[in-house]
Amino acid sequence: MISENENTCLIKVAHSPDPDDAFMFYALAKNCIPTGKYRFTHKLVDIETLNQLAHTGYYELTALSLHAYAYLNDKYILCPCGASMGDNYGPMLVAKEKFTHEELRKKTIAVPGTMTTAFLAAGMYMDGPFDYVVVPFDRILDYVEAGKVLEGENAGREVAAGLIIHEGQLTYMKQGLQLIVDTGVWWMEQTGYPLPLGANGIRRDLGEENIREVNRILKESIQYGLDHRQPAIEYALQYGRGLDLQLADQFVGMYVNDWTLDFGPRGRKAVELLLERGWQCGLIPQHVKPEFVD
């Protein structure tokens, strides 16, 4: 946090360029709510890049995968608002044909990043490490359809399935792909809890007063979007790759809802369970208990 003067504090915000995150930050981006002495700047980057950047602590407020939080809890504390929860839905494994669990374990899967919660959930579903190639999340469907990576350093590498996040969960059928497993459904069957995917973290060194105020303003921004849904959806639509207004509204409804205003006891327990099971499976190196802004 940089104090431009004694009455102004700059908060650098980072979130992914996706309809749900854009919806949450609409009121802040468009100056729809008072923010007092805090001035917010916005950087939009894909979630895996945000997970990696968070290790530097550059952003005071940043979207995080809850998988990545297991490596960042010394730098960031979780906001109780801003959750992305898969309530009996979530990241999906898709392919051109219906593979069994055992068949899928022998295939190469295109994934959006190793610090995403999607990757952690897939690892738990697959019962441990699996063969993967990291590619941009918005190219996964094209690569699975083609059967190979089409560009970049892994161009030509064969892929049989893809781990899809964001709007791909609503559009994969258009490319003739089939659902192998919805990890959110699988997680609910395994645990009885929603799958916690993402959150917002505030840098711990801001101090208690600033942390609480930034968290309060973020919640107010989310509430403003929910209260002014039409303009917030129209703003978010610009980040909805391949989504029309109706699908964008559906996607935002999946990930911006009552869970987003507050994790609540059940949501907090879901985060605790995710991190505990990830550690028990050997996919997270240490047992991390989540800490939330009071």
Disulfide bonds with the S-S distance in Angstrom:
none
